[in-house]
Amino acid sequence: MSTGRNLLTEEGLQKLQAELNQLITTRRPAAAERVEAARELGNTEDNEYEDAKNEQAFVEGRIIEVEDVLKNAEIIPDNAQPSETIRIGSKVTIMMENDRESQYKIVGSAEVNAKEGLISNESPVGRALLGHSEGDTIEVVAPAGIRKISVVKVE
């Protein structure tokens, strides 16, 4: 469990609250029913019972994890005030060395989602972007090596 702060955008906070609600009201009862149904079959040593118990443990673990994140949440102020420099909560368009353009939003590690373009302020790219402005070209030290990226737009 975390004892530090968890940086969240308002949107990230709402998503986690919705996930917690869904876990508690839907998934927890469904997992308990599945365990009970498998137990009623009489053989608690079969795969169905084991799978049901594993699912129940996962759900309970995720509930604890999300509650911990929310308990230690620090909301990132909405970027209603435009900033020329990249900060947590900024939407950034960058150009990679291969002329591939990408858009990211810099968020805290608790709401990272690569598919949605949400990258952590602690990731190599996120950390390198912080404090820079449109037009800057920066070097990012990543596991794949040093990469140059140019900041195209900051929102």
C-alpha positions in Angstrom: 0.0 0.0 0.0 1.1 3.5 -0.8 1.9 6.0 1.9 2.7 8.9 -0.5 0.5 11.1 -2.4 -1.2 10.0 -5.6 -1.5 12.8 -8.2 -4.8 12.6 -10.0 -6.6 14.8 -12.5 -10.3 15.5 -11.7 -11.2 13.1 -14.6 -8.9 10.4 -13.1 -10.5 10.9 -9.7 -14.0 10.4 -11.2 -12.9 7.3 -13.1 -11.4 5.7 -10.0 -14.5 6.5 -8.0 -16.7 4.9 -10.7 -14.4 1.8 -10.8 -14.6 1.5 -7.0 -18.3 1.7 -7.1 -18.5 -0.9 -9.8 -16.1 -3.2 -8.0 -18.1 -3.0 -4.7 -21.7 -3.1 -6.1 -21.2 -5.5 -9.1 -18.0 -7.4 -9.2 -17.7 -8.2 -5.5 -21.2 -9.8 -5.3 -20.7 -11.6 -8.6 -17.4 -13.1 -7.4 -18.9 -14.2 -4.1 -21.8 -15.8 -5.9 -19.4 -17.7 -8.2 -17.4 -19.0 -5.2 -20.6 -20.1 -3.5 -21.9 -21.8 -6.7 -18.6 -23.7 -7.1 -18.7 -24.7 -3.4 -22.2 -26.0 -3.8 -21.0 -28.4 -6.5 -19.2 -30.1 -3.6 -15.7 -30.4 -4.8 -13.6 -27.5 -3.5 -10.5 -28.9 -5.1 -11.6 -28.4 -8.7 -10.5 -25.7 -11.2 -13.9 -23.8 -11.1 -13.6 -23.3 -7.3 -10.0 -22.3 -7.6 -10.7 -19.8 -10.4 -13.6 -18.4 -8.5 -11.5 -17.9 -5.4 -8.7 -16.3 -7.5 -11.2 -13.9 -9.1 -12.6 -13.0 -5.6 -9.1 -12.3 -4.3 -8.3 -10.1 -7.3 -11.5 -8.1 -6.8 -10.8 -7.6 -3.1 -7.2 -6.7 -3.8 -8.3 -4.1 -6.4 -10.8 -2.6 -4.0 -8.0 -2.1 -1.5 -5.7 -0.7 -4.1 -8.3 1.8 -5.4 -9.3 2.9 -1.9 -5.7 3.5 -1.0 -5.1 5.6 -4.1 -8.3 7.7 -3.4 -7.4 8.0 0.3 -4.0 9.5 -0.7 -5.2 11.5 -3.7 -4.0 14.9 -4.4 -6.0 16.6 -7.2 -4.0 18.2 -9.9 -5.5 21.7 -10.6 -7.4 21.9 -13.8 -5.4 23.7 -16.5 -8.0 26.3 -16.9 -5.2 28.8 -16.8 -3.1 28.2 -19.9 0.6 27.6 -19.3 3.4 27.9 -21.8 5.4 25.3 -19.9 4.5 21.6 -19.6 3.3 20.6 -16.2 1.3 17.7 -14.7 -2.1 17.9 -16.4 -0.8 19.4 -19.6 -1.8 18.0 -23.0 1.3 17.8 -25.2 1.8 17.1 -28.9 5.3 15.9 -29.6 7.3 15.0 -32.8 9.5 12.0 -32.5 12.8 11.5 -34.4 11.0 9.4 -37.0 8.6 12.3 -37.8 5.8 10.5 -36.0 3.6 12.9 -34.1 2.0 11.8 -30.8 -0.3 13.4 -28.2 0.0 12.8 -24.5 -1.5 14.1 -21.3 0.9 14.1 -18.4 -0.7 12.6 -15.3 0.2 11.0 -12.0 1.2 7.4 -12.0 -2.2 6.3 -10.5 -4.1 7.1 -13.7 -1.6 6.0 -16.4 -3.3 4.5 -19.5 -1.1 4.3 -22.6 -4.1 3.4 -24.8 -5.7 6.8 -23.9 -2.4 8.7 -24.2 -2.1 9.2 -20.4 1.6 9.1 -19.4 3.1 9.4 -16.0 5.1 12.4 -14.9 7.5 9.7 -13.6 8.0 8.0 -16.9 11.2 8.9 -18.9 9.2 10.9 -21.5 6.9 12.5 -18.9 9.8 13.5 -16.7 11.8 14.9 -19.6 8.8 17.0 -20.9 8.1 18.7 -17.6 9.1 22.4 -17.6 9.6 22.6 -21.4 7.7 24.7 -23.9 6.5 24.6 -27.5 9.5 24.6 -29.9 11.8 22.9 -27.4 13.8 19.8 -28.5 14.8 17.5 -25.7 16.6 14.3 -25.3 14.9 11.5 -23.5 16.9 8.7 -21.8 14.7 5.7 -22.2 15.3 1.9 -22.0 15.6 1.8 -25.8 18.3 4.5 -25.7 18.5 8.3 -26.1 15.7 9.7 -28.2 15.2 13.3 -29.4 11.7 14.7 -29.3 10.3 18.1 -30.2 7.5 19.8 -28.4 4.9 20.9 -31.0 2.0 22.1 -28.9 1.2 22.5 -25.2 -2.4 22.8 -24.0 
